């Protein structure tokens, strides 16, 4: 479940960043692929460093806390956006 949330949030974050910054836009497919890679890897790295976003809490009824889910979505989305920004800036440097 954590990986799926990371992948979706990464893709959404990358496409959002591409919509805001038009000069790093790599097209819908390119944005989504980079976002999935960045969100998946970045989310897993953050989990391994101790950010347990979706870890079940003993106080939650269904084992999923809304605040933890929002934190996981935000961090994976930011990782996806940063991956797109790095790739977009690198592409712009090469094209010049």
C-alpha positions in Angstrom: 0.0 0.0 0.0 2.8 2.4 0.9 4.6 1.9 -2.5 1.3 2.4 -4.4 0.7 5.7 -2.6 4.2 6.8 -3.3 4.0 6.0 -7.0 0.7 7.8 -7.5 1.7 10.8 -5.4 5.0 11.1 -7.3 3.3 11.1 -10.6 0.8 13.8 -9.5 3.6 15.9 -8.0 5.6 15.8 -11.2 2.7 16.7 -13.4 1.8 19.5 -11.0 5.3 20.9 -11.1 5.3 20.6 -14.9 2.1 22.6 -15.0 3.5 25.4 -12.9 6.9 25.5 -14.6 6.3 25.2 -18.3 10.0 25.1 -19.2 10.7 21.8 -17.5 7.6 20.1 -19.0 8.6 16.8 -20.6 5.1 15.8 -21.8 2.5 13.8 -19.9 4.3 10.5 -20.3 7.7 11.8 -19.4 6.4 13.7 -16.4 4.5 10.7 -15.1 7.4 8.3 -15.6 9.9 10.6 -13.8 7.3 11.3 -11.1 6.7 7.6 -10.5 10.4 6.9 -10.3 11.0 9.9 -8.0 8.0 9.3 -5.8 8.7 5.5 -5.5 12.4 5.8 -4.7 12.1 9.0 -2.6 9.2 7.6 -0.6 11.1 4.4 0.1 14.2 6.2 1.1 12.3 8.4 3.5 10.7 5.3 5.0 14.1 3.7 5.5 15.4 6.9 7.2 12.6 6.7 9.8 9.7 8.6 8.3 7.1 6.0 8.8 4.2 7.8 7.1 1.7 5.0 6.8 2.8 2.9 9.7 -0.2 1.6 11.6 -0.9 3.3 14.9 -2.4 1.4 17.8 -5.0 4.1 18.3 -6.3 4.1 14.7 -9.4 2.0 14.0 -8.5 0.7 10.6 -4.7 0.9 10.8 -4.4 4.0 8.6 -4.1 7.5 9.9 -5.2 10.4 7.8 -2.4 12.7 8.9 0.2 10.0 8.2 -1.4 9.4 4.7 -1.2 13.1 3.9 2.4 13.3 5.0 3.3 10.3 2.8 1.5 11.8 -0.2 3.2 15.2 0.4 6.7 13.8 0.7 6.4 11.4 -2.3 4.8 14.2 -4.4 7.7 16.5 -3.5 10.2 13.8 -4.4 8.5 13.3 -7.8 8.4 17.0 -8.5 12.1 17.4 -7.6 13.0 14.5 -9.9 11.2 16.2 -12.7 12.8 19.5 -12.0 16.3 18.0 -12.0 15.6 16.2 -15.3 14.0 19.2 -16.9 16.8 21.6 -15.9 19.4 19.0 -17.1 17.6 18.7 -20.4 17.5 22.5 -20.8 21.2 22.7 -20.2 22.0 20.1 -22.8 19.7 21.6 -25.4 21.3 25.0 -25.2 
